[in-house]
Amino acid sequence: MKFDRKKVIEKLEEKKALAPCQRCGQNNFSVLDQMTNFSVQEDTQGFVLGGATVPAALVICNHCGAITPHALGALGLLNSEEN
């Protein structure tokens, strides 16, 4: 999957994800140019490499640096075979 920062911004605006920063109240953000993956697993007994993940875009407050992840699947930005 090719990450498209512009599409993330469009989807966040479309879904009205425009609230001020939850930490400092400022309203100036950047979307990181790359995505991240959050590892998910079914139990707490060790760490599984190569298991299920949740691809996410990271939105960063330009004032205080708070980071807010947004799941790409919930934004409709994953290919159908990845949903």
N, C-alpha and C positions, 0 to 999 in steps of 0.2 A: 504494500500500500504506500503510495506517495502522499506525504503529508502536505496539505494545502492550507497555509495560514490564512489566506484571504477567505476561503470557504468557511473556516472556523469562525472568523469575525462575522461573516454574513449570517451564519446560523445563530450565533449568540445574539445578534441584533434582532433577528427574526423572532427568536423566542423571548425577547425582552429581558435578557440577562444583562441589565444595565444599572443595577443597584450600585451605590457607592461601596468602597472597600469595607469589609466587615471589621477590620482592625483600626483604621485611622479615619474613615469617613470621606476620604478624598475620592475623586472620580476620574482618575487618569491612569489607564492601564495599557499594558503591552501583552501581545500573545507571543509566546516563545516560538521561534522559527522551526522547532522540532517537537515531536510528540514524545511522550513517555509511556511506559507500561507499568501498571500496578500488578504485582503477582498476587494471585488468589489461590488458596488451598483449603482443603476440607478439614484439616486437623492441625493441632499445634505441636505435633511430634516431629520436629525437624523442619528443614526447609527443602522444598522441591524445586529443582532447577528444570526449566523447560516445560513447566505446567501451564495451566490456564492464566491468562492475563487480561487486564482491562486497559485497552489503549486510551490515552487521554491527552488532551491539549492542556497546557499550563498558561493561565492568565496571571500576570504579575502586576501588582500595584506599583506604579512608578514613584510613589511617595515613600511608602514604608517597606516595600519589598514582599509583602504578603503574597503567597502563591495559592491560587485556587484551581484545582483540577476540574476538567469537564470531560466526561466519558464521550468518546467519539461516536460510539454506537447509539447513545441516547440522542445525539445531535443528527443522526442519520448519515454519518460520514464514513461508514465502513462498507466495503463491498458485501454483497449478499452472502457470499460464502464465509465471511468473517463474522457475521451477526449471530 
